[in-house]
């Protein structure tokens, strides 16, 4: 599949439009700032595809209708919202619908263009009837299950966020056509891990070489064994040594090498790859966005775009 001059990209302005309490842990501004940085590099505003909101019926492919309704009308229990980590608001619910819709669109665009990048996504802690860890709905599983009826027989969910994709693992436990994989920090959230099809639990303070070796071996094996027709890649940057919730010791250079490795392995096998930016937790939004930009630098490099040279590593 020939690559376009630029990877497809998906963004909605509502991603950062969420009022949160002062000093809240979640860096909600990063989505807007990331798009601004890409625009400043010269990416045309018209190149960003804007998703539509996922519908409640489409969410019900994965999530409990009563749970969806409770988030829609605000009747959800306050304890359940504390587990999610956000105060309930209609704005939060709508933003979540657009973000899930964005990951579905990103997957569809990957099938057309080879590489597609979502400036949101990676909400892998959401379960069938409850949310957790800043995740209301599991966009990765929704996207995968939405695409299965469109003629795909095997999809790989390659999750490199520092936290285990526990929601994804449980939601996909009885779905052999979607392979769940998580490389994560062992001594980190969630306390209770679920069984993915492939789990690698990394030691606290894992370094660059150990990490990149684990990623390369895992990806090579999974692509060879399962030969997926699509890879959904959670490119979380909370593996970085400066992340406030990460606990690993990974450099910016290794983060770039990881993202380039994943994209190269997939494109070399002619496998479309849809990437979401995943987690990343720093109060310094500019520094955090520089880490998320490594995914875009990797994609620009593969597509032969001179934008790659404008992003520092």
C-alpha positions as a Markdown table, in Angstrom:
| # | Residue | x | y | z |
|---|---|---|---|---|
| 1 | Unk | 0.0 | 0.0 | 0.0 |
| 2 | Unk | 1.7 | 3.3 | -1.1 |
| 3 | Unk | 1.9 | 5.9 | 1.6 |
| 4 | Unk | 0.5 | 9.4 | 1.1 |
| 5 | Unk | 2.8 | 12.4 | 1.4 |
| 6 | Unk | 1.3 | 13.0 | 4.9 |
| 7 | Unk | -0.4 | 10.5 | 7.2 |
| 8 | Unk | -4.2 | 10.9 | 7.6 |
| 9 | Unk | -5.0 | 12.8 | 10.8 |
| 10 | Unk | -8.1 | 13.0 | 12.9 |
| 11 | Unk | -9.0 | 15.8 | 15.3 |
| 12 | Unk | -12.0 | 17.5 | 16.8 |
| 13 | Unk | -11.9 | 20.9 | 18.7 |
| 14 | Unk | -14.0 | 19.5 | 21.5 |
| 15 | Unk | -11.2 | 17.3 | 22.7 |
| 16 | Unk | -9.8 | 20.0 | 24.9 |
| 17 | Unk | -13.1 | 21.6 | 25.7 |
| 18 | Unk | -13.7 | 20.2 | 29.1 |
| 19 | Unk | -13.9 | 22.3 | 32.3 |
| 20 | Unk | -12.0 | 20.5 | 35.1 |
| 21 | Unk | -11.3 | 21.4 | 38.7 |
| 22 | Unk | -8.1 | 23.5 | 39.3 |
| 23 | Unk | -5.0 | 21.3 | 39.4 |
| 24 | Unk | -6.8 | 18.3 | 38.1 |
| 25 | Unk | -4.3 | 15.6 | 37.1 |
| 26 | Unk | -5.6 | 15.1 | 33.5 |
| 27 | Unk | -3.8 | 17.4 | 30.9 |
| 28 | Unk | -6.9 | 18.2 | 29.0 |
| 29 | Unk | -5.2 | 21.1 | 27.1 |
| 30 | Unk | -2.7 | 18.8 | 25.3 |
| 31 | Unk | -5.0 | 17.9 | 22.4 |
| 32 | Unk | -5.5 | 21.5 | 21.3 |
| 33 | Unk | -1.9 | 22.3 | 21.8 |
| 34 | Unk | -0.8 | 19.3 | 19.8 |
| 35 | Unk | -2.9 | 20.4 | 16.8 |
| 36 | Unk | -1.6 | 23.9 | 17.1 |
| 37 | Unk | 2.0 | 22.6 | 17.0 |
| 38 | Unk | 1.2 | 20.6 | 13.9 |
| 39 | Unk | -0.4 | 23.6 | 12.2 |
| 40 | Unk | 2.7 | 25.6 | 13.1 |
| 41 | Unk | 4.8 | 23.0 | 11.4 |
| 42 | Unk | 2.8 | 23.6 | 8.2 |
| 43 | Unk | 0.3 | 20.8 | 8.2 |
| 44 | Unk | -2.8 | 22.3 | 6.5 |
| 45 | Unk | -5.8 | 22.8 | 8.6 |
| 46 | Unk | -7.8 | 21.1 | 5.8 |
| 47 | Unk | -5.7 | 17.9 | 6.3 |
| 48 | Unk | -7.4 | 17.1 | 9.6 |
| 49 | Unk | -10.5 | 14.9 | 9.3 |
| 50 | Unk | -13.2 | 15.8 | 11.8 |
| 51 | Unk | -15.1 | 12.9 | 13.3 |
| 52 | Unk | -18.8 | 12.5 | 14.0 |
| 53 | Unk | -19.9 | 11.5 | 17.4 |
| 54 | Unk | -20.4 | 7.8 | 18.0 |
| 55 | Unk | -24.0 | 6.9 | 18.7 |
| 56 | Unk | -25.4 | 5.1 | 21.7 |
| 57 | Unk | -26.4 | 2.1 | 19.5 |
| 58 | Unk | -22.8 | 1.9 | 18.2 |
| 59 | Unk | -21.4 | 2.0 | 21.7 |
| 60 | Unk | -23.7 | -0.8 | 22.7 |
| 61 | Unk | -21.6 | -3.1 | 20.5 |
| 62 | Unk | -19.2 | -3.0 | 23.4 |
| 63 | Unk | -20.8 | -1.3 | 26.4 |
| 64 | Unk | -23.9 | -1.9 | 28.6 |
| 65 | Unk | -26.9 | 0.2 | 27.4 |
| 66 | Unk | -27.8 | 1.1 | 31.0 |
| 67 | Unk | -24.3 | 2.4 | 31.6 |
| 68 | Unk | -24.3 | 4.4 | 28.4 |
| 69 | Unk | -27.6 | 5.9 | 29.4 |
| 70 | Unk | -26.4 | 6.8 | 32.9 |
| 71 | Unk | -23.5 | 8.8 | 31.5 |
| 72 | Unk | -25.8 | 10.4 | 29.0 |
| 73 | Unk | -28.3 | 11.7 | 31.5 |
| 74 | Unk | -26.0 | 12.2 | 34.5 |
| 75 | Unk | -27.7 | 9.5 | 36.6 |
| 76 | Unk | -24.5 | 7.6 | 37.1 |
| 77 | Unk | -23.5 | 7.0 | 40.7 |
| 78 | Unk | -21.0 | 9.5 | 42.2 |
| 79 | Unk | -18.8 | 6.6 | 43.3 |
| 80 | Unk | -18.6 | 5.3 | 39.7 |
| 81 | Unk | -17.6 | 8.8 | 38.5 |
| 82 | Unk | -14.8 | 8.9 | 41.2 |
| 83 | Unk | -13.5 | 5.6 | 39.8 |
| 84 | Unk | -13.4 | 7.3 | 36.3 |
| 85 | Unk | -11.6 | 10.3 | 37.7 |
| 86 | Unk | -13.7 | 13.1 | 36.2 |
| 87 | Unk | -16.7 | 15.0 | 37.6 |
| 88 | Unk | -19.8 | 14.2 | 35.4 |
| 89 | Unk | -20.9 | 16.8 | 32.9 |
| 90 | Unk | -22.8 | 16.7 | 29.6 |
| 91 | Unk | -19.6 | 18.2 | 28.1 |
| 92 | Unk | -17.6 | 15.2 | 29.2 |
| 93 | Unk | -20.1 | 12.8 | 27.7 |
| 94 | Unk | -20.2 | 14.6 | 24.4 |
| 95 | Unk | -16.4 | 14.9 | 24.2 |
| 96 | Unk | -16.2 | 11.1 | 24.8 |
| 97 | Unk | -18.6 | 10.4 | 22.0 |
| 98 | Unk | -16.5 | 12.4 | 19.5 |
| 99 | Unk | -13.3 | 10.9 | 20.7 |
| 100 | Unk | -14.6 | 7.3 | 20.2 |
| 101 | Unk | -15.9 | 8.3 | 16.8 |
| 102 | Unk | -12.5 | 9.7 | 16.1 |
| 103 | Unk | -10.7 | 6.4 | 16.7 |
| 104 | Unk | -13.3 | 4.6 | 14.5 |
| 105 | Unk | -12.6 | 7.2 | 11.7 |
| 106 | Unk | -8.8 | 6.8 | 12.2 |
| 107 | Unk | -9.1 | 3.0 | 11.8 |
| 108 | Unk | -11.2 | 3.5 | 8.6 |
| 109 | Unk | -8.7 | 6.0 | 7.2 |
| 110 | Unk | -5.8 | 3.7 | 8.0 |
| 111 | Unk | -7.4 | 1.1 | 5.7 |
| 112 | Unk | -7.4 | 3.7 | 2.9 |
| 113 | Unk | -4.1 | 5.4 | 3.4 |
| 114 | Unk | -1.8 | 3.0 | 5.3 |
| 115 | Unk | -1.2 | 5.2 | 8.3 |
| 116 | Unk | -3.7 | 7.3 | 10.2 |
| 117 | Unk | -3.1 | 9.2 | 13.5 |
| 118 | Unk | -5.7 | 10.3 | 16.0 |
| 119 | Unk | -5.0 | 13.3 | 18.2 |
| 120 | Unk | -6.9 | 11.6 | 21.0 |
| 121 | Unk | -7.9 | 8.1 | 22.0 |
| 122 | Unk | -6.5 | 5.2 | 24.0 |
| 123 | Unk | -9.2 | 4.9 | 26.6 |
| 124 | Unk | -8.3 | 1.3 | 27.5 |
| 125 | Unk | -9.4 | 1.2 | 31.1 |
| 126 | Unk | -13.2 | 1.3 | 30.2 |
| 127 | Unk | -15.1 | -2.0 | 30.9 |
| 128 | Unk | -18.5 | -3.2 | 29.8 |
| 129 | Unk | -20.5 | -1.4 | 32.4 |
| 130 | Unk | -18.0 | 0.9 | 34.2 |
| 131 | Unk | -15.3 | 3.3 | 33.5 |
| 132 | Unk | -11.9 | 3.7 | 35.2 |
| 133 | Unk | -8.7 | 5.7 | 35.0 |
| 134 | Unk | -10.0 | 8.7 | 33.0 |
| 135 | Unk | -11.8 | 6.3 | 30.5 |
| 136 | Unk | -15.6 | 6.3 | 30.0 |
| 137 | Unk | -15.7 | 4.2 | 26.8 |
| 138 | Unk | -13.2 | 1.9 | 25.2 |
| 139 | Unk | -12.5 | 3.5 | 21.9 |
| 140 | Unk | -10.0 | 0.9 | 20.8 |
| 141 | Unk | -12.4 | -2.0 | 21.3 |
| 142 | Unk | -15.3 | -0.1 | 19.7 |
| 143 | Unk | -13.2 | 0.7 | 16.7 |
| 144 | Unk | -12.0 | -2.9 | 16.3 |
| 145 | Unk | -15.5 | -4.4 | 16.7 |
| 146 | Unk | -16.9 | -1.8 | 14.3 |
| 147 | Unk | -14.5 | -2.8 | 11.6 |
| 148 | Unk | -14.8 | -6.6 | 11.9 |
| 149 | Unk | -18.1 | -6.7 | 10.0 |
| 150 | Unk | -16.5 | -4.7 | 7.2 |
| 151 | Unk | -14.5 | -7.7 | 6.0 |
| 152 | Unk | -11.6 | -7.9 | 8.4 |
| 153 | Unk | -10.8 | -11.3 | 9.9 |
| 154 | Unk | -7.9 | -10.3 | 12.3 |
| 155 | Unk | -7.0 | -7.1 | 14.1 |
| 156 | Unk | -4.1 | -6.5 | 16.5 |
| 157 | Unk | -4.5 | -4.1 | 19.4 |
| 158 | Unk | -0.9 | -3.2 | 20.2 |
| 159 | Unk | -1.0 | -1.2 | 23.5 |
| 160 | Unk | 2.2 | 0.5 | 24.6 |
| 161 | Unk | 0.7 | 2.8 | 27.2 |
| 162 | Unk | 2.6 | 2.5 | 30.5 |
| 163 | Unk | -0.6 | 1.2 | 32.2 |
| 164 | Unk | -2.0 | -2.2 | 31.3 |
| 165 | Unk | -5.0 | -2.1 | 29.0 |
| 166 | Unk | -7.2 | -4.0 | 31.5 |
| 167 | Unk | -10.5 | -2.9 | 30.0 |
| 168 | Unk | -9.5 | -4.0 | 26.5 |
| 169 | Unk | -8.2 | -7.3 | 27.8 |
| 170 | Unk | -11.5 | -8.2 | 29.5 |
| 171 | Unk | -13.7 | -6.9 | 26.8 |
| 172 | Unk | -11.8 | -9.0 | 24.2 |
| 173 | Unk | -11.4 | -12.2 | 26.3 |
| 174 | Unk | -14.0 | -14.1 | 24.1 |
| 175 | Unk | -13.1 | -12.4 | 20.8 |
| 176 | Unk | -10.4 | -14.4 | 19.0 |
| 177 | Unk | -10.4 | -12.2 | 15.9 |
| 178 | Unk | -9.1 | -9.2 | 17.9 |
| 179 | Unk | -5.7 | -9.8 | 19.6 |
| 180 | Unk | -5.1 | -7.8 | 22.7 |
| 181 | Unk | -1.5 | -7.0 | 23.6 |
| 182 | Unk | -0.2 | -4.8 | 26.4 |
| 183 | Unk | 3.4 | -3.9 | 27.3 |
| 184 | Unk | 3.2 | -2.0 | 30.6 |
| 185 | Unk | 4.8 | -1.2 | 33.9 |
| 186 | Unk | 4.2 | -4.0 | 36.3 |
| 187 | Unk | 4.1 | -1.9 | 39.5 |
| 188 | Unk | 1.6 | 0.6 | 38.2 |
| 189 | Unk | -2.1 | 1.2 | 37.8 |
| 190 | Unk | -4.3 | -0.8 | 37.5 |
| 191 | Unk | -3.5 | -2.8 | 40.7 |
| 192 | Unk | -5.5 | -5.7 | 39.4 |
| 193 | Unk | -4.4 | -6.7 | 35.9 |
| 194 | Unk | -6.5 | -8.6 | 33.4 |
| 195 | Unk | -5.2 | -11.3 | 31.1 |
| 196 | Unk | -4.5 | -9.9 | 27.6 |
| 197 | Unk | -3.7 | -12.3 | 24.8 |
| 198 | Unk | -0.1 | -11.1 | 25.1 |
| 199 | Unk | 1.2 | -9.3 | 28.3 |
| 200 | Unk | 4.7 | -8.0 | 29.0 |
| 201 | Unk | 5.0 | -6.6 | 32.5 |
| 202 | Unk | 8.1 | -4.3 | 32.6 |
| 203 | Unk | 10.1 | -3.6 | 35.7 |
| 204 | Unk | 10.1 | -0.2 | 37.3 |
| 205 | Unk | 12.9 | 2.0 | 35.9 |
| 206 | Unk | 13.1 | -0.2 | 32.7 |
| 207 | Unk | 15.7 | 1.4 | 30.4 |
| 208 | Unk | 15.7 | 2.2 | 26.7 |
| 209 | Unk | 17.4 | -0.9 | 25.4 |
| 210 | Unk | 15.3 | -3.3 | 27.5 |
| 211 | Unk | 12.2 | -1.6 | 26.5 |
| 212 | Unk | 12.9 | -1.4 | 22.7 |
| 213 | Unk | 13.9 | -5.1 | 22.7 |
| 214 | Unk | 10.6 | -6.1 | 24.4 |
| 215 | Unk | 8.6 | -4.0 | 21.9 |
| 216 | Unk | 10.5 | -5.4 | 18.8 |
| 217 | Unk | 10.2 | -9.0 | 19.9 |
| 218 | Unk | 6.6 | -8.7 | 20.8 |
| 219 | Unk | 5.5 | -6.9 | 17.6 |
| 220 | Unk | 7.5 | -9.2 | 15.3 |
| 221 | Unk | 6.1 | -12.3 | 17.0 |
| 222 | Unk | 2.5 | -11.1 | 17.0 |
| 223 | Unk | 2.6 | -9.9 | 13.3 |
| 224 | Unk | 4.1 | -13.2 | 12.3 |
| 225 | Unk | 1.8 | -15.4 | 14.2 |
| 226 | Unk | -1.5 | -13.6 | 13.6 |
| 227 | Unk | -0.9 | -11.7 | 10.4 |
| 228 | Unk | -3.5 | -9.0 | 11.2 |
| 229 | Unk | -5.2 | -7.0 | 8.5 |
| 230 | Unk | -5.1 | -3.9 | 10.8 |
| 231 | Unk | -3.0 | -2.7 | 13.8 |
| 232 | Unk | -4.6 | -0.4 | 16.3 |
| 233 | Unk | -1.5 | 1.2 | 18.1 |
| 234 | Unk | -1.9 | 2.9 | 21.4 |
| 235 | Unk | 1.2 | 5.2 | 21.4 |
| 236 | Unk | 1.1 | 6.3 | 25.0 |
| 237 | Unk | 4.0 | 8.6 | 26.1 |
| 238 | Unk | 3.6 | 7.9 | 29.8 |
| 239 | Unk | 6.5 | 5.5 | 29.5 |
| 240 | Unk | 8.8 | 8.6 | 29.4 |
| 241 | Unk | 11.2 | 9.2 | 32.3 |
| 242 | Unk | 9.6 | 12.6 | 33.0 |
| 243 | Unk | 6.0 | 11.3 | 33.2 |
| 244 | Unk | 4.4 | 11.9 | 36.6 |
| 245 | Unk | 2.5 | 8.6 | 36.6 |
| 246 | Unk | 4.9 | 6.4 | 34.5 |
| 247 | Unk | 7.7 | 4.9 | 36.6 |
| 248 | Unk | 9.7 | 3.8 | 33.6 |
| 249 | Unk | 13.0 | 5.3 | 32.5 |
| 250 | Unk | 12.6 | 5.8 | 28.8 |
| 251 | Unk | 14.2 | 8.7 | 26.8 |
| 252 | Unk | 12.6 | 10.9 | 24.1 |
| 253 | Unk | 14.9 | 9.3 | 21.6 |
| 254 | Unk | 13.7 | 5.8 | 22.5 |
| 255 | Unk | 10.1 | 7.0 | 22.3 |
| 256 | Unk | 10.7 | 8.1 | 18.8 |
| 257 | Unk | 12.5 | 4.9 | 17.9 |
| 258 | Unk | 9.6 | 2.9 | 19.4 |
| 259 | Unk | 7.0 | 4.7 | 17.3 |
| 260 | Unk | 9.1 | 4.5 | 14.1 |
| 261 | Unk | 9.7 | 0.7 | 14.8 |
| 262 | Unk | 6.0 | 0.0 | 15.1 |
| 263 | Unk | 5.1 | 2.0 | 11.9 |
| 264 | Unk | 8.0 | 0.4 | 10.0 |
| 265 | Unk | 7.1 | -3.1 | 10.9 |
| 266 | Unk | 3.5 | -2.6 | 9.9 |
| 267 | Unk | 4.1 | -0.8 | 6.6 |
| 268 | Unk | 6.9 | -3.3 | 5.6 |
| 269 | Unk | 4.2 | -6.0 | 5.8 |
| 270 | Unk | 1.6 | -3.9 | 4.1 |
| 271 | Unk | -0.5 | -3.8 | 7.2 |
| 272 | Unk | -2.5 | -0.6 | 7.8 |
| 273 | Unk | -1.9 | 1.0 | 11.2 |
| 274 | Unk | -4.1 | 3.4 | 13.1 |
| 275 | Unk | -2.4 | 5.1 | 16.0 |
| 276 | Unk | -3.9 | 7.0 | 19.0 |
| 277 | Unk | -1.8 | 9.2 | 21.2 |
| 278 | Unk | -2.7 | 7.5 | 24.4 |
| 279 | Unk | -1.6 | 8.6 | 27.9 |
| 280 | Unk | 0.9 | 11.2 | 29.0 |
| 281 | Unk | 0.9 | 13.1 | 32.3 |
| 282 | Unk | 2.9 | 16.2 | 32.9 |
| 283 | Unk | 1.9 | 19.6 | 34.2 |
| 284 | Unk | 4.2 | 21.1 | 31.6 |
| 285 | Unk | 1.9 | 20.8 | 28.5 |
| 286 | Unk | 4.5 | 22.0 | 26.1 |
| 287 | Unk | 7.0 | 19.3 | 27.2 |
| 288 | Unk | 4.2 | 16.7 | 27.1 |
| 289 | Unk | 3.2 | 17.6 | 23.6 |
| 290 | Unk | 6.8 | 17.4 | 22.4 |
| 291 | Unk | 6.6 | 13.7 | 23.4 |
| 292 | Unk | 3.4 | 13.1 | 21.6 |
| 293 | Unk | 4.9 | 14.7 | 18.5 |
| 294 | Unk | 7.4 | 11.9 | 18.3 |
| 295 | Unk | 4.6 | 9.7 | 16.8 |
| 296 | Unk | 4.0 | 12.3 | 14.1 |
| 297 | Unk | 7.7 | 12.6 | 13.4 |
| 298 | Unk | 7.9 | 8.9 | 12.9 |
| 299 | Unk | 5.0 | 8.9 | 10.5 |
| 300 | Unk | 6.4 | 12.0 | 8.7 |
| 301 | Unk | 9.7 | 10.2 | 8.3 |
| 302 | Unk | 8.1 | 7.1 | 6.8 |
| 303 | Unk | 6.0 | 9.3 | 4.4 |
| 304 | Unk | 9.0 | 11.2 | 3.3 |
| 305 | Unk | 7.7 | 14.6 | 4.7 |
| 306 | Unk | 10.2 | 17.3 | 5.5 |
| 307 | Unk | 8.0 | 18.1 | 8.6 |
| 308 | Unk | 9.9 | 15.3 | 10.3 |
| 309 | Unk | 13.1 | 17.4 | 10.5 |
| 310 | Unk | 11.2 | 20.3 | 12.2 |
| 311 | Unk | 10.4 | 18.1 | 15.3 |
| 312 | Unk | 13.1 | 17.8 | 17.9 |
| 313 | Unk | 13.9 | 14.5 | 19.5 |
